[in-house]
Amino acid sequence: MPAYRPAFNDAAAGAYHDRQKAERSLKEDESRIANILTAIEGGRYTVSMKNKLPELEGETARLEAVIADYPEPPVLRLHPSLPAR
């Protein structure tokens, strides 16, 4: 039992940090996409925007899949002295 508790807590913490990182990156990519679309709507279209937009959309889809793989972290964390009680 003592080895299970740290492994459980480490796995929960790792999944939580991976999800947070993916959520931050997704938010940044969505902001970049919005900026490109605003520039296009304003008439400032360039070839580099055309090339960057599909790249960002692909990364957004990948990050959404990562977030789906890591559901919300569990509320339950095992206390270090749990086996002793």
C-alpha positions in Angstrom: 0.0 0.0 0.0 2.8 2.6 0.7 4.0 2.5 -2.9 0.5 2.9 -4.3 -0.2 6.3 -2.6 2.8 8.2 -4.1 2.2 6.6 -7.5 -1.5 7.6 -7.5 -0.7 11.2 -6.4 2.2 11.5 -8.9 0.0 10.2 -11.8 -2.8 12.6 -10.8 -0.4 15.5 -10.6 1.2 14.7 -13.9 -2.1 14.5 -15.7 -3.2 17.7 -14.1 0.0 19.5 -15.3 -0.2 18.1 -18.8 -3.8 19.2 -19.1 -3.0 22.7 -17.8 -0.1 23.0 -20.3 -2.4 21.9 -23.2 -5.1 24.3 -22.1 -2.7 27.2 -22.0 -1.3 26.3 -25.4 -4.8 26.0 -26.8 -5.8 29.4 -25.6 -2.6 30.9 -27.2 -3.3 29.2 -30.5 -6.9 30.2 -30.5 -5.8 33.8 -29.9 -3.3 33.6 -32.8 -6.0 32.2 -35.1 -8.3 35.1 -34.1 -5.6 37.6 -34.8 -4.9 36.1 -38.2 -8.6 36.2 -39.1 -8.9 39.8 -37.9 -5.9 40.7 -40.1 -7.5 39.0 -43.1 -10.8 40.8 -42.4 -8.9 44.1 -42.3 -7.4 43.4 -45.7 -3.9 42.6 -44.5 -3.8 39.1 -46.1 -0.4 37.6 -46.8 0.8 34.2 -48.0 2.5 33.5 -44.7 -0.9 33.9 -43.0 -2.3 31.5 -45.4 0.4 29.0 -44.5 0.2 29.6 -40.8 -3.5 29.2 -40.4 -3.8 25.5 -41.3 -0.8 24.8 -39.0 -2.4 26.5 -36.1 -5.7 24.8 -36.7 -4.0 21.4 -36.8 -2.2 22.2 -33.5 -5.5 23.3 -32.0 -7.1 20.0 -32.9 -4.1 18.1 -31.4 -4.4 20.1 -28.2 -8.1 19.5 -27.9 -7.4 15.7 -28.2 -4.8 16.0 -25.5 -7.3 17.7 -23.2 -9.9 15.1 -24.0 -7.4 12.4 -23.0 -6.8 14.1 -19.7 -10.2 14.6 -18.1 -10.6 17.0 -15.2 -8.2 16.0 -12.3 -9.7 13.9 -9.6 -10.7 15.8 -6.4 -9.5 12.9 -4.4 -5.8 12.9 -3.4 -4.5 10.3 -1.0 -3.1 11.6 2.3 0.5 10.5 3.1 -0.5 9.0 6.4 -3.5 7.2 5.1 -2.1 3.6 5.4 -1.0 4.3 9.0 -4.6 5.0 10.1 
